Amino acid sequence: NTTVIFNSEFFDTDGTFASNTWTPAAGNIIVGSNCTFYNFATTGRHMTIRIMKNGGGVTETTIHSNEASTYLGCGTTYADVANGTDTYKVQLYHNDSAYKWNLQELSIFWGIAL
């Protein structure tokens, strides 16, 4: 499993996102991510995306590829009640033997305070 580093921000109005971690204020939140890999060379491969809260996995989605594919994308969301110090991150895993680049322009990590 690899923690994803997101290199840029579109919105961070309350200054709670830093590089790969979101630390929202206390209250109801929804957090999610969509990530993309490319060039799965063989059949029977899969990719898992996981939302981590305080270092432990809270939700994940796995997508399987029955054929060699150019792009394989996966997403997941999680609703929670944050306590003001909780941290959320995204981890990825794939079972293809070759290195796969997490495409930054096709990947996003987001959170909303409700």
Secondary structure, DSSP 8 states (H G I E B T S, - for coil): -EE------S--TTS-EETTEE---SEEEEEEEEEEEEEE-SSSEEEEEEEEETTEEEEEEEEEESS-EEEEEEEEEEEEEE-SS--EEEEEEE--SS-----GGG-EEEEEE-
